[in-house]
C-alpha cells in the first residue's frame, strides 16, 4: 500500500470533538504531497485537527481562493505544453473541483509526514508556515510571468504535480450517517 496525501472539502472545519458534515472526497496522491494539493490549501491556510489521525496535523484552506489559484496556474502551465494528456488532466481536475465545491479544502498529510524523522505536528507546522506559502509565492510569480525557471520545472513534472487521483471515494472516505 502506498502512503498518500488526501484532499477533502467541507463547509466547516474539524474540531477536537467532531468532523464537519458532509465531507466530500476530492483527491489522493501516492508518495507525496503534490504541488496541486499545496496550492489548493494555499489561501487562508491553517493547521486544524486531523479528521483521520489523533495529532493536530490537518491543513485547511479557503476553497474558492485555492481553486482559483490552481486554475490560474494550470492555465500558464498549459501554455507551454503541446501534450493533449495535460488538457485532459486539467478538464478532469476542474470538473471534479466544481462538483465537490465547499467552503474549505481539508488536506490530510498524516501518512506523508509520518515517513520522516520529524514530529508530525512540527512537520505540518513547517508545511503551513514555510513550504505552502513558498509554493504559492512561486505560483503567483509564474502566473505573473516572473518565474520562468520554476514554471519550466513544473511543466516538466506536470504528472507528479497535477495528475492525482480525483474521485468521490478515497481510501479514507466519510460516508454520511
Buried (B, 14 or more C-beta within 10 A) or exposed (E): EEBBBBBBBBBBBBEEEEBBEBBBBBBBBBEBBBBBBBBBBBBBBEBBBBBBBEBBBBBBBBBBBBBEBBBBBBEBBBEBBEEEEBEEBBEEBBEBBEEBBBBBBBBBBBBBBBEEEEEBBEBBBEBBEEBBBEBBEBBBBBBEEEBEEBBEEBBEEBEBBBBBBBBEEBBBEBEEE
